[in-house]
Amino acid sequence: MAEIGLFEAMYTQRAVRRLKPDPVSDELVAKLIEAATKAPSGGDRQPWAFVVIRDPNARKQIGVWYLDAWNKTYGAVPEANRASLPAGAKRVYKSAEHLALHLGEAPVLILVCARRVLPPDLSYATSSHYGSVFPAVQNLLLAARGLGLGATLTTLHKMHDAELKQLLAIPDNVETVALIPIGYPVGTYGPTKRRPIEEVTHLDRWDPAKT
């Protein structure tokens, strides 16, 4: 596969929630994780760790927990409310619902974790903690796009965090941050539609006219 440029990857990256069951090689998974580890982190602490989940029974169980979390949050939205959503929001909802129903069927799940390296009583510990992990997550997502793989950031697993950590033997001093299903995409990538930068950029101070 021919490589694509960085800006093409960024401009066409999107949340891919519909995945084929085709296997993803260990080599490609290793490339994703290697790209993730090239991200910057606070104090160069590199607190990240990655659990690659291929075992079908583990993926199935995680899928059950994920679906339960979906049903307790977004799945409870009344049909009438869903019908009144704008067309774009309806597409996103259906895509997210599809993932909830099929997450356990993704050929690979990557659980991004963080080792706690700051005392929890520090006021900035939480933001610094996540700020040192999410750049790695974004690197992984961009690498997936560059390799022709589909991926999306999810966090609903946190509703079953204790069970998940027990299933995967994750120690107490390690926090689960993001669960990323990986596979070959059904459908196409972007380009994506985003609000123009004029609507989201404030010069020198907050402009109340921009919401």
N, C-alpha and C positions, 0 to 999 in steps of 0.2 A: 504493500500500500504506500502510495506517495505521501510524504509528510505535508502538512498544511502549515501556513504561517501562524504566528502567535495571534495576530489581530483577527485573522479569519476564524481561528478557534474561539476567541472571545465573542466575536460578533455573531457566530452561529451556534454557540453553546446554548442549550436549553435543558430543562428538566425532562429527561427521557424516562417515562414510567411504564412504557410498554416494551417488553423485552422478549427476544426469541429464546427458546430453551437451548440453543446451540452452545456447546462448551466453549469456555474461554481458557486459553492456555495459561499455564503457570508463568511462562515467559512474559505474556502481556500483563498479568497481575503484578509481577515483579516490577515491570516498567512503571505501572501506576504508583506503586508504593515508593519506588525510587524517586519519582518526580515529586511526590508528596514530601519526602524528606529533604528536598532542596529548598523548602520554604524557610523564610526567616522566623525566628522565635525570640521572645524576650530573654535577654541575657544569654542568648544562644543555648538555652537550656534543653531545647529539643525534647519536650516532654511527651511527645506522641508515641503511640504504639498502635499496631494494626492487627486485628484478628481476622484472618481470611477464613471464611466459613464455606466449605464445600460439602460437608457431610449432609446428605439429603434429609436425614431425620432431624438434625439440628435446624436446617433451613425451614423444614416444615413446621417445627415447633415455634420458631421465631415468627413465621408467617401467621400462625394462630394467634400469638400475642399481639402482633401488629394489627391484625384485623379486629381484635377485641378493642384495642385502643382507638382505632378508627371509628368503630361503631359507637363508642362512648363519647366521642367528640363530634366529628363531622357527620357520621352516619345517622345521627339523630335529627338532622336538619329536616323539617317537614317538606314533603313533596311540593307543596304550594310555594314555599320559599325558594326551593330550587328552580321551580318553573319561572319565577320572576327574576332570576339572575340574568345579567347581560350575557350575550352569546359567548364572549371570551371566558367569562367566569364559569359558564356551564361546561365548556370544554375542559377547563382546568379541573373542575370538580369530577367530571367523568373519568379523566385521566388518573386523578388521585384515587378515586374509588377502584379503578381497575388495578392499580398497584396494591391497594389494600387487600383485594381479593386474590392476588397472585404473587405477592412478594416472596413467599416461600418457594416459588418456582423459578426465581432468578438463578442462573447457574452459579453465581458467586455473590456472596454478601461480604462486604468489608466493614467491620466495626472499627471506627476510629476512636481510640481511647487516649486519655491523658493521665500521666503519672503526676500526682500532686507534689509540687516542689516548693510551694509557698505556704507559710502558716495560714490556716483559714481565718485567723482573727485579723489579718491585714485587710484594711478597707478596700484596697485595690486588687486583692487576690483573685476575685472571681473574674473581673475583666481581663486581667493579665493572663490568667489561666486559659480562658477561651481565646484570647487574642494571640496566644502562642500555638494554637491548634488549628483554628479555622483557615489560616493561610495554607496550611498543608492540605486541608480538605479541598480548597479551591484548586490548588495545584493538581490534585488527584482528578478532579472533575475536568479540568482543562486537558490533562493528559488522556483521559478517556475519550474526549472529543477528538483529539489529535490522532488517536489510534482507531477511530471508527467504532468506538464502543458507546453504549448508552449508560447513563448513570444519573442519579438524583440524590440530593441530600435529604435525609429523613431523620426525625427525632422522636417519632411516636413510640419507639421502643422504650423510652424512658418511663412510660406508665407501667412497664413490667421489668424495670431495671434490676431489681433484686433477683428475680427468677432467671433473667438473662445472664447475669453475672455468675450465678450458681451453675447454670448450664455450661458456660464456657470457662469455668474455673478462674474468673477474673478476681484478683485480690482486692481487699478493701481500700487500699491506697491508690487504686486506679479507677478513674471515672470514665464511663462510656459517654461519648460526645455526639457521634453521628453514625447512623447506619446507612450504608450506601450499596444499593443493589447494582450489580454490574452484569451487562450482557450486550448482545448485539441488538441494535434498535429495530423496532417495528415502525416503519415510516421514515421520515426525513428529519434532518436537523433544522436549524434556523434558516434564514435570518429571523431574529426575534423582534417583537414590537415593544419598545420601551418609551417612557415619557421623554420628551426632548430635554436636553440639558438645561435649556433656558427656564424650564419649570422647576428644576430641582437644584439650581445653583444660586447661592446667596453671596453677594459681594460685600465683604467687610463686616456686615451684620445681618441678622435675620430679617428677611422681607416678609411682613405679615400678609402681603397680598398673594404670596405663593403658599399653597397648601399642599 
